[in-house]
Amino acid sequence: MSEHFDVAVLGMGPGGEVAAGRLLKAGKTVAVIERELIGGECAYWACIPSKTLLRAPEAGIEARRAAGVAAPELDWKESSEYRDYMIRNLDDSAQVDGYASQGATVIKAEARITGPGTIQAGNREIRADNIIIATGSEAVIPTLEGLDDCMDEQGNLHRHGVAGDSNSHRRQCGRY
Ligand SMILES: Cc1cc2nc3c(=O)[nH]c(=O)nc-3n(C[C@H](O)[C@H](O)[C@H](O)COP(=O)(O)OP(=O)(O)OC[C@H]3O[C@@H](n4cnc5c(N)ncnc54)[C@H](O)[C@@H]3O)c2cc1C
């Protein structure tokens, strides 16, 4: 049997979270469907961990530039433990409870739109008057002459490519 909602939000990264929060405040019945962790890329794998890890070297560089301050030592163990704390140890149970307590139906499953206003999420069939697709994005690598030279076998930007020796190679790889 299907469940009916005013709105189903697919994906609960920053985009989905803002939409869900406003809809709940407006008194709508909302299903939020997330296949991984509520908070999305930013909270666990992107903005938060990267800025947390960058802060220590940034502070170290600042201190080294200030006369009369002893240079601080970087401690990877402490930095990475703090990163894990900041990304909630990849545990979104507080977010799940938070949305549930605001009245949302929280479904942890991969969502698939199966027809107009219908969604399959795990073994649940959802009907919704409105569907918000907030499933994020994937990077697309453009076709650019010379770009292949800068990539490793996995398609990642190769740091030797970026820091190559010849000026023409460096220009090709986006250094200049
Ligand atoms: C290394 C890095 C650092 C970054 N730093 C910053 C920063 O400092 N500041 C900043 O503003 N931005 C930063 N960003 C960008 C930021 O992470 C993204 O803009 C943001 O996460 C996009 O939010 P979103 O909600 O659109 O998508 P996402 O955060 O990708 O969320 C989409 C969610 O949808 C879920 N989903 C996908 N498909 C389905 C499905 N079929 N069913 C159910 N769920 C599904 C995914 O599991 C995910 O949780 C950074 C990105 C990276 C990679």
The ligand as an SDF file (V2000), in Angstrom:
LIG
                    3D

 53 58  0  0  0  0  0  0  0  0999 V2000
   35.9250   18.8500   -1.5070 C   0  0  0  0  0  0  0  0  0  0  0  0
   34.7310   19.7610   -1.5510 C   0  0  0  0  0  0  0  0  0  0  0  0
   34.6970   20.8790   -0.7290 C   0  0  0  0  0  0  0  0  0  0  0  0
   33.5980   21.7330   -0.7670 C   0  0  0  0  0  0  0  0  0  0  0  0
   33.5980   22.8500    0.0430 N   0  0  0  0  0  0  0  0  0  0  0  0
   32.5560   23.7010   -0.0010 C   0  0  0  0  0  0  0  0  0  0  0  0
   32.5430   24.8640    0.8270 C   0  0  0  0  0  0  0  0  0  0  0  0
   33.4620   25.1180    1.5910 O   0  0  0  0  0  0  0  0  0  0  0  0
   31.4740   25.6880    0.7570 N   0  0  0  0  0  0  0  0  0  0  0  0
   30.4090   25.4280   -0.0890 C   0  0  0  0  0  0  0  0  0  0  0  0
   29.4670   26.2170   -0.1180 O   0  0  0  0  0  0  0  0  0  0  0  0
   30.3860   24.3130   -0.8660 N   0  0  0  0  0  0  0  0  0  0  0  0
   31.4250   23.4580   -0.8470 C   0  0  0  0  0  0  0  0  0  0  0  0
   31.4080   22.3300   -1.6300 N   0  0  0  0  0  0  0  0  0  0  0  0
   30.2260   22.0710   -2.4760 C   0  0  0  0  0  0  0  0  0  0  0  0
   29.0770   21.4470   -1.6510 C   0  0  0  0  0  0  0  0  0  0  0  0
   29.5080   20.2270   -1.0630 O   0  0  0  0  0  0  0  0  0  0  0  0
   27.9020   21.1880   -2.5940 C   0  0  0  0  0  0  0  0  0  0  0  0
   27.5670   22.3820   -3.2510 O   0  0  0  0  0  0  0  0  0  0  0  0
   26.6870   20.7260   -1.8350 C   0  0  0  0  0  0  0  0  0  0  0  0
   26.9490   19.5360   -1.1070 O   0  0  0  0  0  0  0  0  0  0  0  0
   25.5470   20.4780   -2.8220 C   0  0  0  0  0  0  0  0  0  0  0  0
   24.4050   20.1810   -2.0780 O   0  0  0  0  0  0  0  0  0  0  0  0
   23.2280   19.3440   -2.7230 P   0  0  0  0  0  0  0  0  0  0  0  0
   22.1480   19.2560   -1.7020 O   0  0  0  0  0  0  0  0  0  0  0  0
   22.8770   19.9220   -4.0430 O   0  0  0  0  0  0  0  0  0  0  0  0
   23.8420   17.9030   -3.0590 O   0  0  0  0  0  0  0  0  0  0  0  0
   24.5660   16.8230   -2.1290 P   0  0  0  0  0  0  0  0  0  0  0  0
   25.2150   17.4250   -0.9530 O   0  0  0  0  0  0  0  0  0  0  0  0
   25.3730   15.9930   -3.0760 O   0  0  0  0  0  0  0  0  0  0  0  0
   23.3570   15.9580   -1.5740 O   0  0  0  0  0  0  0  0  0  0  0  0
   22.6120   15.1140   -2.4150 C   0  0  0  0  0  0  0  0  0  0  0  0
   22.1090   13.9530   -1.5760 C   0  0  0  0  0  0  0  0  0  0  0  0
   21.2150   13.1780   -2.3780 O   0  0  0  0  0  0  0  0  0  0  0  0
   21.4120   11.8090   -2.0500 C   0  0  0  0  0  0  0  0  0  0  0  0
   20.9100   11.0370   -3.1830 N   0  0  0  0  0  0  0  0  0  0  0  0
   21.3920   11.0130   -4.4430 C   0  0  0  0  0  0  0  0  0  0  0  0
   20.6280   10.2170   -5.2190 N   0  0  0  0  0  0  0  0  0  0  0  0
   19.6690    9.7130   -4.4090 C   0  0  0  0  0  0  0  0  0  0  0  0
   18.5810    8.8100   -4.6280 C   0  0  0  0  0  0  0  0  0  0  0  0
   18.3110    8.2840   -5.8380 N   0  0  0  0  0  0  0  0  0  0  0  0
   17.7850    8.5040   -3.5600 N   0  0  0  0  0  0  0  0  0  0  0  0
   18.0210    9.0320   -2.3270 C   0  0  0  0  0  0  0  0  0  0  0  0
   19.0380    9.8810   -2.0770 N   0  0  0  0  0  0  0  0  0  0  0  0
   19.8430   10.2220   -3.1070 C   0  0  0  0  0  0  0  0  0  0  0  0
   22.9090   11.6750   -1.8190 C   0  0  0  0  0  0  0  0  0  0  0  0
   23.1940   10.5430   -1.0090 O   0  0  0  0  0  0  0  0  0  0  0  0
   23.2160   13.0060   -1.0980 C   0  0  0  0  0  0  0  0  0  0  0  0
   23.1620   12.8790    0.2970 O   0  0  0  0  0  0  0  0  0  0  0  0
   32.4900   21.4520   -1.6400 C   0  0  0  0  0  0  0  0  0  0  0  0
   32.5180   20.3120   -2.4600 C   0  0  0  0  0  0  0  0  0  0  0  0
   33.6320   19.4800   -2.4300 C   0  0  0  0  0  0  0  0  0  0  0  0
   33.6440   18.2550   -3.3250 C   0  0  0  0  0  0  0  0  0  0  0  0
  1  2  1  0
  2  3  1  0
  2 52  2  0
  3  4  2  0
  4  5  1  0
  4 50  1  0
  5  6  2  0
  6  7  1  0
  6 13  1  0
  7  8  2  0
  7  9  1  0
  9 10  1  0
 10 11  2  0
 10 12  1  0
 12 13  2  0
 13 14  1  0
 14 15  1  0
 14 50  1  0
 15 16  1  0
 16 17  1  0
 16 18  1  0
 18 19  1  0
 18 20  1  0
 20 21  1  0
 20 22  1  0
 22 23  1  0
 23 24  1  0
 24 25  2  0
 24 26  1  0
 24 27  1  0
 27 28  1  0
 28 29  2  0
 28 30  1  0
 28 31  1  0
 31 32  1  0
 32 33  1  0
 33 34  1  0
 33 48  1  0
 34 35  1  0
 35 36  1  0
 35 46  1  0
 36 37  1  0
 36 45  1  0
 37 38  2  0
 38 39  1  0
 39 40  1  0
 39 45  2  0
 40 41  1  0
 40 42  2  0
 42 43  1  0
 43 44  2  0
 44 45  1  0
 46 47  1  0
 46 48  1  0
 48 49  1  0
 50 51  2  0
 51 52  1  0
 52 53  1  0
M  END
$$$$
